[in-house]
Structures are given as C-alpha cells and as structure tokens.
Amino acid sequence: MGDRRTVIVLDIGTSKIITLVAEVDDNDITIIGYGEEKSQGIEKGTIAHRDKLKKAIVNSIKKAEEYIGGNFPAIKSVYTNIFGVGLESKKASESIEFEEEDRKITKEDVDELYKRVEEKLKTPRSNFEIIHILDQNFILDDGSEVEYPINSIASRIEGHFIVITIPRNVYRNLEDLIRDAGYEIEGMVANPIASAEAVLDQDEKDMGVVVIDMGAGFTDVAVYKNGSLDYITSFPFGGSLITFDIAYVFKLPKSDAEELKKEHGVASVERIRENNYIIDVETREEEIKEITVVELAEVIESRLEDLFSRVKKKLEEDGYKELPKGGIVLTGGEANLPYIREIASRIFKADVRIGKPNRGYFGFGDILNNPKYSTAIGMLLFKKDEYKKYTDISNPLPDFGGLKNKATSWLQKLKNLFH
C-alpha cells in the first residue's frame, strides 16, 4: 500500500457542480467531503456567464470544506473535468527502429513513443490542447501484438494511441476561470472517460461497449473495444432540451418544468398509459393547470427518441454502424428517468443497462450511488489509477510539456504483472 494523499475533484456540469474530497492510496478511495451547488453560467455547451459559474464553483468547494470541518486545510487546488464543444478523439501511431538487431525494450523506449505522438500532433499552429494520450496496443517487429512491451526483445516497436483533444479556447477559458476563482488545477480528465471509469468493468471493456452519459447540457459518448478506449465524442445537448420542451408545450417556467420532469417524468408512454393520472400544476397567474402524466411522457419520449437518434447517426457516420457486443451503458442525470433504458434499447437496437458509480470507493454511498455522480466518482478512480502508476513504478515518465499528467495506461498494465 502506498502513502495516502488527499485528492479533490471538481465536476463542473450544466445543472450542478460537485466537489469531492477523498483520501486515496494505491488500493482505496475514501471520500471524506462532499459539496454540491446548483450550476449557473453554462449555456448551449459553453461558459456564457463567467461570474455566475465562478461563484457556483467557489460555493461548491466551500461546502465540501465545511463538511470536513475546520481542521482540514483550505482547498487550494483541484482535479477537474474538461467538457465542451469540440471534445474529440484522434488516432495516432509511432514507431522506433533500434540500431541493434534485437534488444530489450525499455520504459524509455515507450516514453519516446508518447513524446513523438505529442510532438507530431502539437505544433505551433495547432488550435487544440491535448488532454490525454492513451495507448491501445504495441506491435513488435515480428507483427505480434503485445500489451506489455517492456523487456520484450525486438528490433522495432510500434505503438498505437488514441489522443483526446479539445479546442484551445475552450481549454483556456476553463483553466482561466478556475484560477480566477482562486484555485490551481492539478490535472484534467475528459468527461466521457471519467464517466466510463465509474460504470464499466474490465470485462465490458474487453467485450466492447458504448457509454452514453446524458447530463443536462451535454451528452458524452465513449466507445471501448478490445479492452481500451477507441473513440469519444460530445454533443452540446442533453436533458435541458427535454425541460425546454415541457416548458414550451405546457407554457410553464423552466424551473417548474424541471421540477415536473423530476417528480412525474416517465420516458415511455406505453409503460404509463394504464396508470395515467392528473398532475395539478400552479401557473404564474396562480391558476391550476391540469396535465396528465401521459401527456408529459409523450413530450419526454419524443425528445429522447430525437436525442438518441442523433447519437446513433453520429456513431454510424464515424464507423460504428454495428455496435460492440456489450451494448450500451447509459449514465448521467437523465438516466434516472424511469424507462429511459427501453427507449434507448429501441433506438439503438441493442442491450442497454443503467450505469451507477457503485464500486471502488467508500463514503457517501447513499448519496453518490446515482448515475448523476458518475463523472465525479470516475475522476477519483482515474486519479487513483494515475497515482498507482507513479507509486508502483520507479522513475516515472518525464514531463513532456505536461504529458506526464495525460494518462499513460501502459504503466498500469505493467503494474498488473506484479500484483
């Protein structure tokens, strides 16, 4: 067991901002502090009101500090999610020909592959920032594919990678906002990767699976194949569109529409038809509006069909006409809608399950075992694995312009050989 350290993660979303404080070592995560604040300032997938969002971030962090008590040092730095329009994945490969015909591959050789990938993609004219570089596999000169290249004997090594990027202006706006709020950034993790870490096990990754995280303002997608990440994308829409539809159809304020969705919303008309009932909603004019739960479900189901169809179309355009055998794992706040799994299954023509962050941590399980907290818990799991890499392996990666913090999963694979 390695030394325990304190990790603070900040999950910035369209509807809420979560702060978790945890004690982490190479085996366990124990959450000791929790803060949640209503999010303000993110609209249509971008930071629209800096001051409102900054205030919400500060309030969320302060609530976590208050939960722990006065003996805990003030929070000065956080590990945050990264989100926004333009978050995407790219494939890259690099190889090294050794001067000797056959020699043992060293950690430094693998480091060099990562360095070359970053240098090839990151040029002075690049308009994006690299968030993660993750290995998919390594191929030796005889054509054999290996997961753990260290100490293998070869005259050539080739690495295949997936690189997660985001437009530079999105990255810098978020970075500047958090620093302006008074906090330094220890590292970032892309939303789709964090959510997947919280709800997938290795068997699902090996089989192949699609994770769809539908929050209020974003729908994030991650595809896993053959045990590793293969693709991500992000859409600037989510459950807030359902809320907007409810407000429009029934002529309600947005806040009332959101409450109506949470209290009485059902994703399937067929499921509720025989149990229809009337909901009395008070309008701004202090009149009572009668809405049946079937009428509400019709609005919700229609919009969900639209949103899932957009995701399916994008996946097909990007080469996933046939979904992986593991089907769909649906998570995020909107996954709490009753019967949403059935709508997704019908649209994608695949098995669908609801993913909850119910493993890998201690503390606050009664609150956090909910799809809406997948990103926050996933960041802790991601950070723990990153921490294990540097406590279990001596002489960690050199910092190639920040590459050390961008997820080198081969180290985790190497570690597994000795545990």
N, C-alpha and C positions, 0 to 999 in steps of 0.2 A: 504493500500500500504506500503510495506517495504522500507527500505533505498535503495537508488540506489548505485550500485557499478560498477566498471569498470571490464569487463571481456575481456581477449584477447585470441582468439583461433587461433591455428596454424594447418592448414590442409596440411599435407605433402603427396604429391602424386608423381607418376612416371613422369608426364608431367608438373605439376605446383605445386607451393607452395603458399597457400593463408593465409594471416593474416587478421583477422577482429578484430577491437576494438569496443566494444559496452558498452553502459550504460544499466544495467539490474536491474529491480526490480521484485517484485512478479507478476506483470501484463504485463510489456512491455519489449521489446528489441529494443533499438535504436542504430543502427550501425553508428559510427562516424568516423571510419578509415578503410581503405582498402589498402592492399598491395598484389601484385601478381608478382611472379618471376618464370621464367622457371626453372623447376626442373632438377637437374643433379645428377647422382651418384647412382640411384636406377636401378638395372638391374635384370631381372628374379626373381622379388619378394623380393630381398634382397638389403641391403645397400652395394654397391660394391665399391664406391669411397667416403670415409668419407669427405675429404676436399672439394670436389665439392658440396656435399649435404650441408655441414655446411655453405659454402659461400652463397648458394642459400637461406637457411633459414634466415641468417642474412640480406640479401638483401631484402627479403620479409617483414621482420619485420621493417626494416629501412624505406621502402616505406610507410608502414602504419603510422609510426611516422611522416614522412614528410607530409603526407596528413593532419594530425591533426594540425600540427603546433608546434612552439617552446615552447608554454606554457604548453604542455602536458608532464608529467614526462616520462623519458625514460622507455621503457618496460624492466622489469626485470624477469617476469615470465609469462608462457603461459599455456593454457589448450590445450593439443594436442591429435590428433588421434593416434590410435595404429593399425598397419597393419602388414601383413607379413604371410609367410608360417607357417601353424600350428595354426592359429587363429581358435578356435572351441568352441563348447558349450558342457556342460555336465549336466546331470540331477542329482539332489540330493534331499534328504528328511531327515528331522529330527523331533523328537517328544519329548514332555515333559509330564511326568505323575506327577500330582500335589499330594501333601500329603493329602490336603483336598479333600473331595469328589467333592465339587462344589465351585468354587470361580471365581471371575472376573479375566479375562486375562489382564495383564498389558503390557505396552510398553516394560518393562524389560524382560518379558517372550519372546516376539517376538525378541528382541535383542539377547537373548540367543540362539534362533534357528539359527540366522545368524552366531553367533560365533561358534556354533557347526559344521555348514556346512564348515566354513573356516578351522577349526581345523582338521576336518576329511579329507579334501582334501589336505591341505597344510602340508606336512610332510618334515622333513629334507632331504629326498631323492627325493622329488618332483623336476621334471625338467621343471616346468612351473610356471608362475605367474598368479594369479587371477586378472582379470581386473574388472569384475562386478559379483555381486551376486544379482539376481533379483527373487522376489517371483512370483509364478504362482497362487497358491491358498493355503488356510489353511483349515484344516478339524478338526472339534471338535469331542468330544468323541461319540456323537450320530450319527456320519457319515455325518453330514451336512457340506456342503462346504460354506465357507464364504470368502468374500474379505477383510472385516474389522474386525479382531478378537478382537481388543481392547474393553474391557468392556463386552464381551460375557462371559457367565457363563458356565464353563466346568470343568471336572476333567482331561482332556487330550487335548493337541493341537498338531497337526502335520502340518508341513509346507513343501510345495513342491517348489523347486527352480530350476532355470537354472543358471549355472555358466559359465562365459566366461573366457577362459584361452588362453595363448599364450606361446610358448617355452621361457624359461628364457633367453636364449642367445639373442633372438630377442628383448625382452623387455629391457634388459640391454644395448644392442647396441644402441637402440634408445634413451634411457634415458641418456646414457653417451654422445652421440652425441649432444643432445640439451644442456646439461650442458657445454660441451666443447665449444659450440657456445656462451656461456655466459648467458644462461637463466635457471631459475629454472622451474620445472614442477609442476603446481598446481594440475593437475589430467589428466587422460587419458580416452578416450572413444573409444570403438571399432568401426571401420569403418562402418560395416553393421548396427549397432544400430543408429549411427549418421544419416546416410542417411535415414533410416526408419523414424526417428523423424521428418525429414524435409518434407517428402512427403506423410505420412499417416495421416488419421484422426482416431478417436476412433472407428467410425462405421466400418471402414475397418478392424481394429484390431479385433473387436468383431466378424465379419463375417469370418475372416481368409483370409490371403493374403500372397503372396510371393513378397519380394522386391529384385530386382536384380540391383545392382549398378555396371555398367561396365565402368571402367576407362581405362586409357592407359595400366597400368601394372597389375591391379588386377580386378577380378570380385568377388564382395562380395554378399552374399545371406543371407537374414533374412526371417524366416517364423514366422508368427503370427497366433495364434489360441486362440479362446475364450478370446480375449481381451489382451493377453500378449504374449511376445516373447516365442517361442517354440524351435527355432533352428537357428544357424548361421553356415556358412562355408565361406571359402575364397579360391579363385583359383589364382595362380600366372600367370595369363594371362588376356589379355584384348585387347583394340584397337590397341596396338602396334603390335600385330600379324597381324592385317589387313594391317597396314602400311608396315610391313616387306614383306607381300605377294605382295603388289603393287610394292614395290621396286624391288623385285625379278623378277616378271613377266615382268615388263616393263623396267628393267635394269636402275633404277633411284637411285640417292642418297636418303637416308632415309628422309632427310629434304624435298626434293622435293616430295617424295611420300606422306608425311604427309600433305603438302600443297595441293596436288592434291586431296586427300581424303576430306579435309575440304571444298575445293572450289567446287568440282564437284561430290563428292561421293554420291551415292544413293544405298540403301540396296536392292532394288528389281529390277531385270532385267525386269520383266513384266511391271512394272509401267513406265519405261523409254523407252521401246522399240520403241514406236511410236513417241517419241520425241528425237530420237538419234541425236547426233551432235559430231563433231570432236573437240578434245582439242589439241592445239599445245603446246607441252612441250619442252623447250630448254634443251638439254643434256649438260653434262660436256664438251663435244667436240664442244659445241656451234652449234650443229645441231638441227634441229626441228624434234621432234618425234610426229607423229600423233597417238592419242589414242582416240577411240570413248568412249562416256560415257557408252554405253552398255558393252563394254569390261571391263571398270573399275567396273561397277556394278556386273559383273559376278564374279570378284575376291572378292569383298566385300561380296556379298551374300553367296558365297561358304564358306568363313571363318566364317561368322556369324552363318550359319547353324551348322558348326562344334562346335563352342563355346557354343551355346545354347544346343546342343545335349549333350555335356559333363556335363553341369549344370543339365540338366534333368536326366541324368543317375545317377549322384551323389545323387540327391534328391530321386530318386526311390530306390537306394541302402540303403538310410538312413530312409526309411519308408514313403516317400511321393509319392507313386505311383498315388494317387488321390490328386490333388492339392486342396487347400482351395477354397471355393466358390467365394472369392474376386478376384481370378485370380492372375495376375502378374502386378506389378508396376515396370516399367523399368526406371532407372535413371542413373546418371553419364554422363561423357562427350560423350561417344559413343551413348547415347540415342538421341543425336542431329542429327544422320544420318537420312535423310528422308526415311520413310517407314520401319524403323527398327522394329516398332511395329508389322507390318504384318508378318515379318519373325519370330519373337518371338511367335506370336499367332499360326502360323502354326506348329512350332516345339513343343510347349508345349500343343497345343490343348486347349487353354484357352483364356479368355479375357485378353487383355493387354492394359494398358494405360501408357503414359509417365508422370513421376512424376517430378514436378518442385517445388523448395522451394519458394513458392509464398505467404506464410502466416506466421504470428507470429512474424514479425519484421518490423521496419521502417528504411528507409535509404538505398540508393544504390539499390533500387529495379530494376532500369533499367539495372543494371549490373548483379545482383545476382539472378534474376528470370530466372535461367537457370539450367538444370539438372547437369551441371558440378560443381555447387556450393552446391549441396545437403549436402555433408559431413560437410562443413564449417558451413552452417546455422544450420544443425542438432546438431552440437556440442554446439552452442549457446542455442538452445532450450533445450537440455539436461541439460546444466549448469543452465539455468533459473529454470527448474523444481527442480533440486537438491537444488538450493538456496531457493526456496519456501518452501521446506521441513524443512529447518532449521530456517526460519524466521516465519513460521506459527506454528511450533510445538516447544514448550519449551523443554529444556533438551534433545538436540539431541543425536543421537547414540554415545556411546563411540567409540573410535578409536581402533578397534580390529586389530592391525597390519595394519592399512590403510583401514580397511573395511568401515569406515565412508564415504570415497570418492568413494565407489564402487556401488552406486545406490541401495537404499533401497526403492523400489517403494511402499511398503505398507504405508509409511508415506504420500505419495502423495494421496493415496486412502483415508486415514484417513482425510486429509485436505479437500477433496471434500465433506465430510459430513457437513462441516460448512460453505460452500460457495454456 
